[in-house]
Amino acid sequence: MSDNMLTIGQLAKQTGVTIRTLRYYDKIGLLLPTDYTEGGHRLYSLDDLSRLQQIQSLIFIGFSLKDIADLLESQYIEAQQLSHSIAFKKRELVVELERIRQNIDQLNHMESIISAHEKIDVKLFCFIIHSILFEEENLNEYSKIKDSIHNFRSEERLNLDKEYFSFFMNLKRLVANETNPESDEALKFIKPLVALSNQTLSKIDTAEIKSTHLYDEPNILNPFTEEEKNFLKSAFTYMSTK
């Protein structure tokens, strides 16, 4: 084997392209090996390396493999064609950047929600994550409105989620401690929860999204056990008689 020849593994390591991808390029005729070893293994020349780098460059700005195959047969390309591809790629990256920023905002929101607790109920935390992602996906246009209850970047929404999370964590504690749902401790818990719930519903009722019926969609990651649900039901019933 010539000192200037590269095995498929060496070419992959040098360029960051996977061996599987190089085999695919060979299969479609985009990058053929210059030679083979006696055992039938692919060997690539420095010219092949140069061609692969060109392929990587054109992929980066958004050309398809079919377009790249055609382009590499020509010495020149229209500047307008390159500009169009670059502009398209930039638009893609801007969208991706916004998605990344949104994900960071969501993670910051989740982190703030749990910040006041030393131990977190896993099922409850997964429920919160599911709810946030569901809202961002289905109520995206409302999440960008400054005073919307669905704007996760607002301080009001953050405080609201913190309160709910604390209430739910406290509910689990009360049930775990076998608290009587008709006790003063349960009543002290349920009254502010009802007030917060009514406050939240009043904000939702004034929004146009009420017509979307998204609140009829079940969250399959319901964080409450049957025992916790029964506790809430009994506590609500008892409070209504007081």
C-alpha positions, 0 to 999 in steps of 0.5 A: 500500500502506498504511503499516500493511500488511506484506508476507509478507517483512516479517511473516516477518522481524518474527516469525521465522516462515518465509515457507513457514510463512506460506503454509501458514497461509494455505493451511489458513485459519489466517492469511489475508492482509487484502489483496493488492497489484496483483501478487497478493502477500499483505499483512498488517495489524496485526491479522494480526500480532497473530493470528500472535503468538497462534498462536506463543504457543499453539504454544509451549505445545504446541497443534496447529494444528487446536486453535489454529484452534478456540481463536482463534474463542473469547474464553475458554479453560478454565484446565484445558485450558491447564494440561494443555497447559503440563504436557505441554509441560514434560514434553517439555522435561524429556525434551529437557533430559535428552537435551541433558545426555546429549549434553554428557556424551558430548562431554566423554567424547570430548574427554577420550579424545583429550586426550593425543594431538596427532593423531587417526586420523579413522576410529578417532575415528568408531569411538569415537563410533559405539560410545558412541552405540550403547551409550547408545542400546541399554544406556541402563538400564545406563549409569545404574548407578554401577559399570556399565562402560557408565556414561560418567559414571564415571571408570573407564569414562573411563580404560578408553576412554582406554587402548583409544584409546591402544592402537589409536592405537599399533597404527596407528603400529606397522603404519605403521612396518612393525613385525614382529608377532613383535618385542619391541616388538610383544610389549610392545604386545600383552600389556597389550592382552590383559590389558585386554581380559580385564579388560573381558570379565570385567566384561561377563560379570558383567552381565545385559546379556550375555543381550541379545546386543548384542555380536554386533552388528557396528560397520560403522565398524571402524577397522582395516585388513586389515594392522592386523587381520593384525598383531594376529592374528600378534602374538596367535598369537606371544604364545601360544607364548611 
